[in-house]
Structures are given as structure tokens and as C-alpha cells.
């Protein structure tokens, strides 16, 4: 029967334990993608082979399902003789796919900066690295906070797919409890509520950061 309070009292601690894995995966993925996505976006903004490779990477990872990529990483590395743990495989697959999306967010932010600012920086004799770090990147950051917040929310939800490779995240814990209790409704309702809390925290953090940037300007 739905809303069995005794069952929920036993379920919540197990889901919270799984949620710790979910949060760890989400934070690590987002942090790595912030760096990796910027590298890909900068490579994509150049000319020549580096740009072709970066563009091909973005197209491939964005147009293939995350679950397939996760299986390729998990089983592919194992077949190659140096298998990764489920957690490491899930993290790598999440970074590979979301790195492509983050790169496109960065690319949109870079394109939003007027070309005159690039030209002015070069005219003043600024090196490319200085131009980007001092002039361009701060403006890009201010523009990409909302889409980055959305991506952080997507990453949090995407972590649920690591359950397919036996990582004991919140979704896998939920599956185990459903199999042992047959109480599908209460289990997945609890999971949905915790995901809602986690994504709401990410949304609020993004809005606070956006307001702080606006105030600093």
C-alpha cells in the first residue's frame, strides 16, 4: 500500500546513502567538464585539424546516447585488459558526453563577445593567453551561468544511468529495494523527491552566483 510510513522510515537512510554517490558523481563530472569543455571550445575556435577533431568530438558525443557510451567505456576498457570500476567508468562516460554540451555552451559565450574586443586586445599587443584570461573569459562566464546551471541539473539527473553498470547510486539502491519489497511506488516517489531537492539546490546556487556576478559588475 502506498505511503507505508514504516517502510519509508527504513528506505530513506538507504536512499540518502545512494544520494551521496549521486552527488559525488555530479560534482566531479561538472567540475571536470568545466575545464574539459573550455579546452574543446577553444580548440573548436581555432582553424585546422585541431578544430576538425574538436568539432567531430562534439558531434559524436552529443548524438549518441549516454547509456551506450557508458557501456562502451565499461566493457571496452575491460576487453582491452585494464578494466575500470563502475564508478570510474560512469564518471568518464558522463564527462565525455557532457563535455561536448559544455563546450557548446562555452562556444556560444565566446561568440557572444564582440570581435572588436579581440581586435582591440591584439592591437594593444596582448598575447592570446592574456587576452582570453583577462578580457574574454570573464565576459563569457557572465553570459553562460544560466545554461551552465541547466547543464548541472542535467548532469545530476544523468547520473541515474550509472545504475546500469552496477554503481550503487541512488537509482541502483532504489532498484534493489524494489526487487526485495515490490513496493515500487514508495521507492521511486522517494527517489523523485530527493532528485528534486538536489536539482533545486543546483538551480538556487546558479541563480545566487548569477546575482553575485551582476552585483560585482
Backbone as a chain_set.jsonl record, in Angstrom:
{"seq": "XXXXXXXXXXXXXXXXXXXXXXXXXXXXXXXXXXXXXXXXXXXXXXXXXXXXXXXXXXXXXXXXXXXXXXXXXXXXXXXXXXXXXXXXXXXXXXXXXXXXXXXXXXXXXXXXXXXXXXXXXXXXXXXXXXXXXXXXXXXXXXXXXXXXXXXXXXXXXXXXXXXXXXXXXXXXXXXXXXXXXXXXXXXXXXXXXXXXXXXXXXXXXXXXXXXXXXXXX", "coords": {"N": [[0.856, -1.197, 0.0], [0.572, 2.239, -0.822], [2.549, 4.88, 0.669], [3.497, 3.732, 3.105], [4.511, 4.252, 6.191], [6.331, 3.033, 7.951], [7.868, 1.539, 6.208], [8.947, 3.582, 4.611], [10.488, 4.899, 6.525], [12.56, 3.093, 6.848], [13.545, 3.083, 4.312], [14.495, 5.682, 3.567], [17.12, 6.278, 4.805], [18.741, 4.502, 3.307], [18.396, 5.449, 0.689], [19.5, 7.995, 0.975], [22.15, 7.333, 1.442], [22.772, 6.283, -1.077], [22.358, 8.615, -2.488], [24.548, 10.118, -1.8], [26.583, 9.059, -3.385], [25.524, 9.758, -5.85], [25.628, 12.595, -5.704], [28.397, 12.955, -5.452], [29.301, 11.96, -7.934], [27.997, 13.783, -9.651], [29.106, 16.288, -8.925], [31.869, 15.897, -9.416], [31.78, 15.325, -12.175], [30.729, 17.73, -13.235], [32.7, 19.58, -12.444], [34.998, 18.624, -13.791], [34.105, 18.814, -16.427], [33.822, 21.565, -16.732], [36.427, 22.393, -17.112], [37.381, 20.678, -19.182], [35.465, 21.12, -21.189], [35.964, 23.804, -21.806], [38.515, 23.634, -22.91], [37.955, 22.127, -25.222], [36.179, 23.886, -26.504], [37.834, 26.109, -27.015], [39.666, 24.883, -28.706], [37.981, 24.314, -30.788], [37.5, 26.802, -31.735], [39.653, 27.494, -33.16], [41.591, 27.127, -36.223], [41.996, 24.54, -38.689], [43.297, 21.143, -38.276], [42.968, 20.655, -35.481], [40.622, 22.001, -34.836], [38.847, 20.536, -36.422], [38.915, 18.008, -35.242], [37.935, 18.627, -32.679], [35.364, 19.564, -33.341], [34.284, 17.224, -34.487], [34.345, 15.514, -32.294], [32.477, 16.769, -30.553], [30.109, 16.499, -32.057], [29.847, 13.705, -32.192], [29.639, 12.82, -29.472], [27.396, 14.202, -28.614], [25.381, 13.187, -30.141], [24.99, 10.531, -29.659], [23.618, 8.068, -27.459], [23.931, 8.449, -23.898], [23.933, 6.148, -22.301], [24.825, 4.146, -24.048], [27.419, 5.054, -24.531], [28.4, 4.725, -21.97], [28.344, 1.946, -21.658], [30.205, 1.263, -23.642], [32.568, 2.368, -22.613], [32.745, 1.021, -20.128], [32.669, -1.813, -20.728], [34.396, -1.866, -22.9], [36.944, -0.968, -21.988], [37.43, -3.02, -20.222], [37.603, -5.243, -21.941], [39.902, -4.508, -23.222], [41.78, -5.072, -21.392], [42.356, -3.551, -19.166], [40.352, -2.922, -17.15], [38.028, -0.558, -15.79], [36.598, 0.557, -12.693], [33.073, 0.475, -11.897], [32.223, 2.995, -10.994], [34.312, 4.707, -11.873], [34.121, 4.274, -14.635], [31.523, 5.19, -15.144], [31.829, 7.879, -14.406], [33.745, 8.718, -16.296], [32.325, 8.341, -18.713], [30.185, 10.105, -18.317], [31.589, 12.512, -18.251], [32.676, 12.556, -20.807], [30.401, 12.769, -22.506], [28.94, 15.037, -21.455], [30.938, 16.908, -21.566], [30.956, 17.635, -24.233], [28.525, 19.048, -24.488], [28.964, 21.135, -22.666], [31.13, 22.339, -23.912], [29.869, 23.427, -26.16], [28.269, 25.3, -24.903], [30.201, 27.035, -23.901], [31.248, 27.823, -26.389], [29.113, 29.243, -27.481], [29.087, 31.364, -25.664], [31.583, 32.516, -26.18], [31.233, 33.377, -28.808], [29.408, 35.341, -28.38], [30.793, 37.467, -27.46], [31.96, 40.542, -28.608], [33.697, 40.858, -31.699], [35.301, 43.029, -31.936], [36.504, 43.405, -29.523], [38.357, 41.377, -29.391], [39.985, 42.233, -31.484], [40.815, 44.719, -30.497], [42.296, 43.971, -28.289], [44.393, 42.562, -29.488], [45.473, 44.646, -30.957], [46.524, 46.171, -28.935], [48.667, 44.717, -28.296], [48.397, 42.464, -26.737], [48.991, 39.18, -25.584], [47.705, 36.037, -26.749], [46.89, 34.28, -24.663], [46.735, 36.034, -22.449], [44.834, 37.829, -23.398], [42.536, 36.206, -23.528], [42.243, 35.283, -20.839], [42.075, 37.619, -19.294], [40.355, 39.436, -20.567], [38.376, 38.183, -22.298], [37.358, 35.64, -21.212], [36.224, 36.341, -18.581], [33.942, 37.812, -19.418], [32.61, 35.88, -20.873], [31.972, 34.022, -18.869], [30.066, 35.427, -17.364], [27.956, 35.363, -19.158], [27.289, 32.693, -19.49], [26.298, 31.499, -17.222], [23.455, 30.876, -16.701], [22.844, 28.762, -18.748], [24.831, 26.925, -17.954], [23.995, 26.287, -15.418], [21.642, 24.922, -16.025], [22.848, 22.763, -17.315], [24.215, 21.584, -15.196], [22.068, 20.652, -13.717], [21.051, 18.782, -15.535], [23.208, 16.994, -15.587], [23.118, 16.012, -12.973], [20.722, 14.559, -13.057], [21.385, 12.766, -15.089], [23.203, 11.092, -13.853], [21.805, 8.975, -12.876], [21.906, 6.919, -14.675], [24.161, 5.41, -14.257], [23.498, 3.305, -12.761], [23.055, 1.194, -14.437], [25.486, 0.013, -14.814], [26.081, -1.175, -12.459], [26.716, 0.582, -10.334], [26.366, 1.734, -7.075], [24.496, 3.951, -6.833], [21.866, 6.324, -6.114], [19.705, 5.503, -7.742], [20.305, 2.807, -8.292], [20.233, 1.738, -5.722], [17.539, 2.128, -5.26], [16.429, 0.362, -7.155], [17.259, -2.092, -6.088], [15.825, -2.117, -3.694], [13.217, -2.127, -4.674], [13.125, -4.632, -5.928], [13.376, -6.298, -3.727], [11.246, -5.665, -2.115], [8.985, -5.14, -3.625], [7.621, -2.797, -3.579], [7.089, -0.543, -5.455], [6.042, 2.045, -5.842], [6.386, 3.692, -3.47], [9.182, 3.631, -3.273], [10.223, 4.781, -5.688], [8.945, 7.207, -5.611], [10.166, 8.368, -3.409], [12.776, 8.538, -4.441], [12.36, 10.349, -6.551], [11.689, 12.661, -5.101], [14.088, 13.215, -3.743], [15.834, 13.659, -5.908], [14.592, 15.943, -6.883], [15.104, 17.732, -4.804], [17.926, 17.861, -4.942], [18.371, 18.918, -7.554], [17.057, 21.319, -7.271], [18.651, 22.614, -5.423], [20.95, 22.972, -7.002], [19.88, 24.702, -8.914], [19.214, 26.979, -7.377], [21.757, 27.667, -6.428], [22.99, 28.365, -8.841], [21.483, 30.646, -9.556], [22.094, 32.362, -7.434], [24.842, 32.701, -7.836], [24.759, 33.966, -10.299], [23.493, 36.362, -9.624], [25.436, 37.402, -7.93], [27.543, 37.855, -9.697], [26.347, 39.809, -11.307], [26.036, 41.835, -9.46], [28.707, 42.371, -8.881], [29.538, 43.513, -11.217]], "CA": [[0.0, 0.0, 0.0], [1.395, 3.445, -0.884], [2.775, 5.676, 1.87], [3.753, 2.92, 4.295], [5.46, 5.076, 6.925], [7.4, 2.19, 8.487], [8.731, 1.202, 5.073], [9.661, 4.796, 4.223], [11.482, 5.168, 7.563], [13.708, 2.234, 6.572], [14.02, 3.363, 2.96], [15.16, 6.974, 3.433], [18.586, 6.221, 5.036], [19.394, 3.809, 2.184], [18.406, 6.367, -0.453], [20.451, 9.072, 1.261], [23.479, 6.759, 1.204], [22.932, 6.265, -2.532], [22.411, 10.003, -2.954], [25.925, 10.598, -1.612], [27.292, 8.657, -4.599], [24.957, 10.598, -6.912], [26.174, 13.951, -5.563], [29.827, 12.888, -5.756], [29.419, 11.833, -9.383], [27.544, 15.017, -10.29], [30.075, 17.362, -8.673], [33.099, 15.58, -10.149], [31.51, 15.473, -13.606], [30.577, 19.153, -13.571], [34.0, 20.245, -12.279], [35.882, 18.207, -14.888], [33.565, 19.334, -17.688], [34.103, 22.999, -16.813], [37.778, 22.535, -17.671], [37.464, 19.959, -20.455], [34.623, 21.803, -22.16], [36.634, 25.026, -22.236], [39.602, 23.222, -23.809], [37.346, 21.741, -26.503], [35.624, 25.09, -27.139], [38.95, 26.9, -27.537], [40.198, 24.147, -29.861], [36.987, 24.435, -31.863], [37.509, 28.176, -32.243], [40.847, 27.673, -33.99], [41.457, 26.625, -37.592], [42.863, 23.412, -38.981], [42.956, 19.802, -37.774], [42.508, 20.695, -34.093], [39.22, 22.395, -34.88], [38.076, 19.432, -37.002], [38.802, 16.964, -34.224], [37.052, 19.124, -31.627], [34.006, 19.563, -33.886], [33.841, 15.832, -34.631], [34.1, 15.008, -30.931], [31.216, 17.332, -30.064], [29.001, 15.893, -32.8], [29.715, 12.283, -31.842], [29.168, 12.606, -28.101], [26.066, 14.772, -28.439], [24.399, 12.481, -30.962], [24.887, 9.12, -29.266], [23.063, 8.007, -26.099], [24.871, 8.337, -22.776], [23.996, 4.761, -21.831], [25.691, 3.422, -24.98], [28.789, 5.48, -24.242], [28.771, 4.129, -20.69], [28.639, 0.537, -21.922], [31.452, 1.193, -24.425], [33.673, 2.618, -21.689], [32.805, -0.013, -19.089], [33.04, -3.111, -21.29], [35.522, -1.692, -23.812], [38.189, -0.949, -21.219], [37.614, -4.367, -19.67], [38.067, -6.099, -23.037], [41.259, -4.098, -23.557], [42.68, -5.614, -20.39], [42.574, -2.68, -17.993], [39.005, -2.504, -16.803], [37.795, 0.452, -14.772], [35.471, 0.286, -11.81], [31.824, 1.038, -12.384], [32.196, 4.426, -10.686], [35.233, 5.398, -12.78], [33.564, 4.185, -15.986], [30.393, 6.106, -15.202], [32.351, 9.243, -14.37], [34.381, 9.006, -17.587], [31.277, 8.465, -19.734], [29.463, 11.354, -18.057], [32.454, 13.625, -18.652], [32.816, 12.54, -22.263], [29.216, 13.333, -23.156], [28.617, 16.386, -21.006], [31.989, 17.794, -22.036], [30.519, 18.154, -25.524], [27.492, 20.06, -24.263], [29.594, 22.287, -22.016], [31.93, 23.003, -24.947], [28.962, 24.236, -26.974], [27.869, 26.457, -24.094], [31.345, 27.956, -23.957], [31.351, 28.359, -27.758], [28.095, 30.284, -27.602], [29.532, 32.519, -24.892], [32.704, 33.136, -26.891], [30.711, 34.05, -29.992], [28.622, 36.497, -27.949], [31.714, 38.583, -27.215], [32.195, 41.277, -29.855], [35.011, 40.655, -32.32], [36.087, 44.247, -31.751], [37.301, 43.264, -28.302], [39.511, 40.571, -29.792], [40.842, 43.085, -32.313], [41.403, 45.756, -29.644], [43.317, 43.317, -27.475], [45.546, 42.293, -30.352], [46.068, 45.939, -31.314], [47.277, 46.635, -27.77], [49.818, 43.843, -28.139], [48.139, 41.42, -25.742], [49.154, 37.805, -26.026], [46.425, 35.316, -26.83], [46.525, 33.776, -23.335], [46.335, 37.185, -21.628], [43.585, 38.349, -23.952], [41.424, 35.343, -23.139], [42.062, 35.187, -19.386], [41.793, 38.915, -18.679], [39.28, 40.174, -21.241], [37.303, 37.401, -22.913], [36.753, 34.632, -20.341], [35.298, 36.922, -17.592], [32.675, 38.152, -20.066], [31.952, 34.624, -21.226], [31.43, 33.445, -17.632], [28.84, 36.153, -17.015], [26.893, 35.02, -20.1], [26.973, 31.265, -19.555], [25.833, 30.948, -15.94], [22.157, 30.178, -16.803], [22.923, 27.459, -19.409], [25.656, 26.028, -17.156], [23.13, 25.807, -14.337], [20.799, 23.889, -16.634], [23.68, 21.586, -17.571], [24.463, 20.954, -13.899], [20.845, 19.924, -13.399], [21.018, 17.618, -16.429], [24.227, 16.049, -15.13], [22.597, 15.372, -11.759], [19.737, 13.547, -13.468], [22.063, 11.751, -15.908], [23.936, 10.138, -13.019], [20.95, 7.807, -12.61], [22.186, 5.856, -15.635], [25.272, 4.56, -13.824], [22.92, 2.096, -12.165], [23.13, 0.134, -15.448], [26.792, -0.668, -14.719], [26.197, -1.68, -11.081], [27.187, 1.568, -9.357], [25.322, 1.845, -6.058], [23.979, 5.295, -6.65], [20.506, 6.333, -5.588], [18.82, 4.722, -8.601], [20.59, 1.387, -8.093], [19.683, 1.409, -4.405], [16.085, 2.047, -5.435], [16.128, -0.889, -7.862], [17.438, -3.197, -5.138], [14.696, -2.1, -2.761], [12.007, -2.535, -5.403], [13.199, -6.079, -6.138], [13.236, -7.016, -2.456], [9.993, -5.326, -1.418], [7.9, -4.982, -4.605], [6.931, -1.541, -3.282], [7.634, 0.352, -6.47], [5.53, 3.409, -5.727], [7.059, 4.427, -2.4], [10.615, 3.727, -3.544], [10.542, 5.75, -6.736], [8.492, 8.526, -5.154], [11.262, 8.874, -2.577], [13.879, 8.895, -5.342], [11.981, 11.572, -7.266], [11.755, 13.796, -4.169], [15.498, 13.538, -3.484], [16.355, 14.291, -7.126], [14.032, 17.295, -6.935], [15.857, 18.542, -3.842], [19.277, 18.069, -5.461], [18.337, 19.828, -8.705], [16.639, 22.633, -6.774], [19.855, 23.215, -4.827], [21.783, 23.41, -8.129], [19.228, 25.854, -9.523], [19.358, 28.124, -6.47], [23.178, 28.039, -6.427], [23.243, 29.066, -10.098], [20.875, 31.977, -9.505], [22.868, 33.176, -6.493], [26.104, 33.04, -8.497], [24.431, 34.938, -11.35], [23.257, 37.655, -8.959], [26.712, 37.899, -7.415], [28.271, 38.413, -10.847], [25.675, 41.05, -11.721], [26.345, 42.852, -8.447], [30.123, 42.709, -9.0], [29.707, 44.343, -12.395]], "C": [[0.89, 1.245, 0.0], [1.463, 4.169, 0.462], [2.793, 4.837, 3.145], [4.864, 3.613, 5.079], [6.614, 4.262, 7.496], [8.393, 1.827, 7.381], [9.581, 2.402, 4.675], [10.752, 5.136, 5.236], [12.728, 4.317, 7.371], [14.353, 2.564, 5.23], [14.897, 4.611, 2.89], [16.664, 6.915, 3.709], [19.337, 5.546, 3.894], [19.465, 4.711, 0.964], [19.393, 7.503, -0.243], [21.881, 8.584, 1.046], [23.771, 6.683, -0.294], [23.056, 7.664, -3.097], [23.802, 10.598, -2.782], [26.775, 10.253, -2.834], [26.826, 9.512, -5.771], [25.569, 11.995, -6.884], [27.66, 13.968, -5.911], [30.062, 12.802, -7.261], [29.081, 13.145, -10.08], [28.57, 16.133, -10.127], [31.364, 17.129, -9.447], [32.913, 15.779, -11.647], [31.455, 16.935, -14.002], [31.917, 19.871, -13.488], [34.947, 19.902, -13.429], [35.412, 18.804, -16.212], [33.788, 20.836, -17.843], [35.461, 23.245, -17.453], [37.856, 21.916, -19.063], [36.649, 20.661, -21.541], [35.264, 23.077, -22.683], [37.768, 24.698, -23.203], [39.052, 22.889, -25.191], [36.819, 22.971, -27.239], [36.728, 25.951, -27.734], [39.577, 26.224, -28.753], [39.269, 24.309, -31.061], [36.989, 25.823, -32.485], [38.74, 28.469, -33.097], [40.56, 27.195, -35.411], [42.402, 25.444, -37.786], [42.424, 22.13, -38.319], [42.408, 19.802, -36.349], [41.034, 21.057, -34.015], [38.347, 21.27, -35.43], [37.854, 18.334, -35.971], [37.836, 17.38, -33.117], [35.6, 19.117, -32.097], [33.453, 18.164, -34.028], [33.508, 15.222, -33.279], [32.746, 15.478, -30.412], [30.023, 16.671, -30.75], [28.772, 14.442, -32.383], [29.101, 12.108, -30.464], [27.763, 13.161, -27.879], [24.992, 13.98, -29.173], [24.384, 10.974, -30.749], [24.424, 9.067, -27.816], [24.14, 7.824, -25.038], [25.031, 6.885, -22.336], [24.894, 3.916, -22.734], [27.151, 3.771, -24.723], [29.287, 4.843, -22.944], [29.135, 2.658, -20.855], [29.966, 0.39, -22.667], [32.658, 1.388, -23.509], [33.845, 1.445, -20.728], [33.294, -1.356, -19.638], [34.253, -3.004, -22.208], [36.857, -1.7, -23.093], [38.476, -2.322, -20.631], [38.15, -5.326, -20.726], [39.502, -5.767, -23.433], [42.281, -4.538, -22.51], [42.974, -4.727, -19.211], [41.234, -2.054, -17.599], [38.958, -1.477, -15.682], [36.651, 0.01, -13.877], [34.21, 0.898, -12.402], [31.756, 2.538, -12.154], [33.073, 5.2, -11.659], [34.704, 5.391, -14.207], [32.396, 5.147, -16.151], [30.831, 7.55, -15.23], [32.956, 9.626, -15.714], [33.337, 9.21, -18.677], [30.486, 9.761, -19.556], [30.28, 12.565, -18.497], [32.591, 13.713, -20.167], [31.607, 13.187, -22.923], [28.951, 14.774, -22.745], [29.702, 17.389, -21.359], [31.64, 18.408, -23.378], [29.476, 19.246, -25.387], [28.081, 21.324, -23.643], [30.447, 23.065, -23.019], [31.053, 23.9, -25.822], [28.448, 25.444, -26.214], [28.97, 27.503, -24.091], [31.435, 28.618, -25.336], [30.329, 29.465, -27.979], [28.484, 31.544, -26.844], [30.658, 33.258, -25.576], [32.212, 33.924, -28.1], [29.909, 35.297, -29.622], [29.497, 37.711, -27.645], [32.055, 39.238, -28.553], [33.598, 41.027, -30.388], [35.895, 41.883, -32.166], [36.968, 44.154, -30.506], [38.517, 42.393, -28.558], [40.517, 41.458, -30.545], [41.536, 44.154, -31.469], [42.523, 45.173, -28.789], [44.577, 43.033, -28.266], [46.264, 43.605, -30.717], [46.903, 46.506, -30.172], [48.489, 45.751, -27.479], [49.631, 42.743, -27.113], [48.364, 40.039, -26.353], [47.81, 37.098, -25.969], [45.962, 34.846, -25.459], [46.025, 34.911, -22.44], [45.003, 37.749, -22.098], [42.391, 37.532, -23.483], [41.182, 35.382, -21.631], [41.628, 36.499, -18.747], [40.552, 39.589, -19.264], [38.098, 39.286, -21.626], [36.592, 36.479, -21.925], [35.838, 35.239, -19.271], [33.938, 37.303, -18.189], [31.882, 36.903, -20.439], [31.277, 34.024, -20.002], [30.109, 34.113, -17.263], [27.664, 35.752, -17.902], [26.434, 33.566, -19.988], [26.457, 30.678, -18.242], [24.475, 30.258, -16.062], [22.234, 28.843, -17.543], [23.806, 26.462, -18.649], [24.864, 25.465, -15.98], [22.211, 24.708, -14.843], [21.592, 22.612, -16.886], [23.994, 20.846, -16.279], [23.257, 20.136, -13.46], [20.737, 18.657, -14.248], [22.026, 16.558, -15.994], [23.743, 15.297, -13.901], [21.6, 14.281, -12.101], [20.382, 12.423, -14.266], [22.81, 10.718, -15.08], [23.117, 8.885, -12.736], [21.281, 6.638, -13.531], [23.373, 4.979, -15.243], [24.768, 3.307, -13.12], [23.009, 0.916, -13.126], [24.457, -0.6, -15.415], [27.131, -0.945, -13.25], [26.84, -0.715, -10.099], [26.052, 1.806, -8.366], [24.967, 3.309, -5.796], [22.539, 5.2, -6.166], [19.559, 5.476, -6.422], [19.043, 3.222, -8.42], [20.072, 0.914, -6.747], [18.176, 1.24, -4.502], [15.689, 0.748, -6.131], [16.237, -2.093, -6.94], [16.257, -3.263, -4.175], [13.387, -2.506, -3.435], [11.99, -4.039, -5.582], [12.95, -6.862, -4.853], [11.894, -6.785, -1.78], [8.77, -5.293, -2.324], [7.081, -3.714, -4.365], [7.481, -0.453, -4.205], [7.262, 1.806, -6.22], [6.303, 4.208, -4.688], [8.535, 4.654, -2.712], [10.903, 4.824, -4.56], [9.978, 7.138, -6.443], [9.574, 9.166, -4.286], [12.444, 9.316, -3.419], [13.587, 10.216, -6.056], [12.1, 12.798, -6.363], [13.203, 14.207, -3.918], [16.14, 14.176, -4.712], [15.849, 15.728, -7.247], [14.771, 18.226, -5.99], [17.238, 18.874, -4.393], [19.292, 19.067, -6.624], [17.896, 21.23, -8.294], [17.812, 23.357, -6.136], [20.77, 23.751, -5.929], [21.2, 24.665, -8.774], [19.403, 27.108, -8.676], [20.805, 28.607, -6.455], [23.531, 28.811, -7.701], [22.686, 30.478, -10.082], [21.637, 32.906, -8.566], [24.19, 33.625, -7.117], [25.878, 34.093, -9.573], [24.2, 36.321, -10.752], [24.552, 38.266, -8.428], [27.549, 38.509, -8.529], [27.676, 39.739, -11.278], [25.988, 42.174, -10.746], [27.79, 43.316, -8.565], [30.377, 43.629, -10.186], [29.137, 45.738, -12.172]], "O": [[1.866, 1.3, 0.749], [0.549, 4.076, 1.281], [2.171, 5.2, 4.143], [6.027, 3.567, 4.68], [7.75, 4.735, 7.527], [9.604, 1.812, 7.6], [10.78, 2.27, 4.431], [11.824, 5.609, 4.857], [13.834, 4.756, 7.69], [15.55, 2.353, 5.034], [15.932, 4.601, 2.224], [17.435, 7.455, 2.916], [20.442, 5.962, 3.545], [20.484, 4.739, 0.274], [20.054, 7.931, -1.19], [22.724, 9.32, 0.532], [24.883, 6.982, -0.729], [23.773, 7.882, -4.074], [24.193, 11.488, -3.538], [27.594, 11.062, -3.269], [27.637, 9.942, -6.591], [25.981, 12.517, -7.92], [28.131, 14.884, -6.585], [30.926, 13.494, -7.798], [29.791, 13.57, -10.991], [28.871, 16.845, -11.086], [31.895, 18.052, -10.065], [33.783, 16.337, -12.316], [32.065, 17.338, -14.993], [32.241, 20.68, -14.356], [35.615, 20.78, -13.974], [36.227, 19.247, -17.022], [33.927, 21.328, -18.963], [35.632, 24.181, -18.235], [38.335, 22.545, -20.007], [37.098, 20.778, -22.681], [35.13, 23.403, -23.863], [37.962, 25.397, -24.198], [39.606, 23.31, -26.206], [36.988, 23.091, -28.452], [36.577, 26.47, -28.84], [39.973, 26.89, -29.709], [39.719, 24.425, -32.201], [36.54, 26.008, -33.616], [38.86, 29.545, -33.683], [39.416, 26.894, -35.753], [43.452, 25.351, -37.15], [41.292, 22.034, -37.846], [41.491, 19.042, -36.036], [40.287, 20.486, -33.22], [37.228, 21.069, -34.958], [36.753, 17.798, -35.841], [37.016, 16.578, -32.67], [34.707, 18.715, -31.351], [32.283, 17.926, -33.728], [32.518, 14.506, -33.134], [31.962, 14.682, -29.894], [29.04, 16.324, -30.095], [27.63, 14.006, -32.239], [28.153, 11.341, -30.297], [27.019, 12.645, -27.045], [23.81, 14.097, -28.851], [23.833, 10.23, -31.56], [24.795, 9.93, -27.021], [25.134, 7.132, -25.257], [26.14, 6.444, -22.033], [25.64, 3.066, -22.247], [28.013, 2.893, -24.701], [30.454, 4.468, -22.836], [30.106, 2.179, -20.27], [30.758, -0.501, -22.361], [33.649, 0.665, -23.613], [34.951, 0.94, -20.54], [34.213, -1.963, -19.088], [35.053, -3.936, -22.291], [37.799, -2.361, -23.531], [39.632, -2.74, -20.552], [39.042, -6.127, -20.449], [40.233, -6.63, -23.919], [43.488, -4.399, -22.708], [43.757, -5.098, -18.337], [41.024, -0.846, -17.701], [39.753, -1.526, -14.744], [35.831, -0.82, -14.27], [34.278, 1.737, -13.299], [31.284, 3.277, -13.018], [32.653, 6.218, -12.209], [34.822, 6.39, -14.916], [32.285, 5.836, -17.166], [30.284, 8.359, -15.978], [32.715, 10.723, -16.217], [33.445, 10.14, -19.477], [30.157, 10.432, -20.534], [29.738, 13.524, -19.046], [32.617, 14.803, -20.738], [31.753, 14.046, -23.792], [28.758, 15.638, -23.6], [29.433, 18.588, -21.444], [31.979, 19.561, -23.646], [29.534, 20.257, -26.087], [27.743, 22.439, -24.04], [30.486, 24.295, -22.986], [31.457, 25.006, -26.18], [28.215, 26.498, -26.806], [28.716, 28.696, -24.256], [31.67, 29.822, -25.439], [30.631, 30.493, -28.585], [28.247, 32.657, -27.313], [30.694, 34.489, -25.563], [32.714, 35.012, -28.383], [29.746, 36.202, -30.441], [29.009, 38.84, -27.581], [32.4, 38.553, -29.515], [34.566, 40.99, -29.629], [37.118, 41.778, -32.258], [38.042, 44.753, -30.447], [39.589, 42.641, -28.007], [41.719, 41.434, -30.279], [42.706, 44.462, -31.695], [43.564, 45.801, -28.593], [45.69, 43.236, -27.781], [47.492, 43.66, -30.776], [47.87, 47.232, -30.403], [49.241, 46.002, -26.538], [50.609, 42.146, -26.664], [47.974, 39.774, -27.49], [46.902, 37.503, -25.243], [44.788, 34.988, -25.115], [45.013, 34.766, -21.754], [44.148, 38.103, -21.286], [41.364, 38.084, -23.09], [40.038, 35.5, -21.192], [40.89, 36.492, -17.762], [39.792, 40.235, -18.543], [36.951, 39.605, -21.315], [35.367, 36.524, -21.806], [34.75, 34.703, -19.055], [32.905, 37.136, -17.542], [30.656, 36.87, -20.336], [30.136, 33.567, -20.083], [29.148, 33.438, -16.894], [26.513, 35.79, -17.466], [25.304, 33.247, -20.355], [26.206, 29.476, -18.165], [24.335, 29.139, -15.57], [21.73, 27.85, -17.018], [23.544, 25.261, -18.7], [25.041, 24.309, -15.595], [22.021, 23.689, -14.179], [21.079, 21.509, -16.696], [24.035, 19.616, -16.264], [23.408, 19.052, -12.896], [20.376, 17.592, -13.746], [21.731, 15.363, -16.029], [23.933, 14.086, -13.795], [21.625, 13.202, -11.509], [19.984, 11.264, -14.146], [23.031, 9.596, -15.536], [23.678, 7.844, -12.394], [20.972, 5.49, -13.21], [23.573, 3.916, -15.83], [25.525, 2.36, -12.909], [23.038, -0.235, -12.692], [24.559, -1.715, -15.927], [28.296, -0.949, -12.852], [27.451, -1.15, -9.123], [24.913, 2.05, -8.765], [25.121, 3.819, -4.687], [22.055, 4.114, -5.845], [18.697, 4.793, -5.868], [18.084, 2.45, -8.397], [19.532, -0.187, -6.639], [17.603, 0.327, -3.907], [14.717, 0.106, -5.736], [15.413, -3.006, -6.998], [15.752, -4.346, -3.879], [12.547, -3.161, -2.818], [10.947, -4.667, -5.407], [12.382, -7.954, -4.883], [11.45, -7.6, -0.972], [7.641, -5.407, -1.846], [5.975, -3.577, -4.888], [8.231, 0.428, -3.784], [8.096, 2.697, -6.376], [6.818, 5.285, -4.99], [9.076, 5.729, -2.451], [11.735, 5.698, -4.316], [10.477, 8.134, -6.967], [9.862, 10.356, -4.413], [13.05, 10.352, -3.147], [14.452, 11.086, -6.153], [12.558, 13.852, -6.802], [13.517, 15.396, -3.884], [16.907, 15.13, -4.581], [16.588, 16.62, -7.662], [15.037, 19.379, -6.331], [17.679, 20.021, -4.325], [20.138, 19.961, -6.664], [18.314, 22.216, -8.9], [17.955, 24.571, -6.286], [21.306, 24.853, -5.81], [21.937, 25.582, -9.136], [19.706, 28.179, -9.203], [21.059, 29.812, -6.467], [24.277, 29.789, -7.652], [23.344, 31.41, -10.546], [21.809, 34.09, -8.857], [24.609, 34.771, -6.953], [26.692, 35.0, -9.747], [24.651, 37.327, -11.299], [24.743, 39.481, -8.468], [28.186, 39.546, -8.342], [28.404, 40.685, -11.581], [26.183, 43.321, -11.148], [28.084, 44.496, -8.378], [31.313, 44.428, -10.171], [29.194, 46.579, -13.07]]}, "num_chains": 1, "name": "protein.A"}
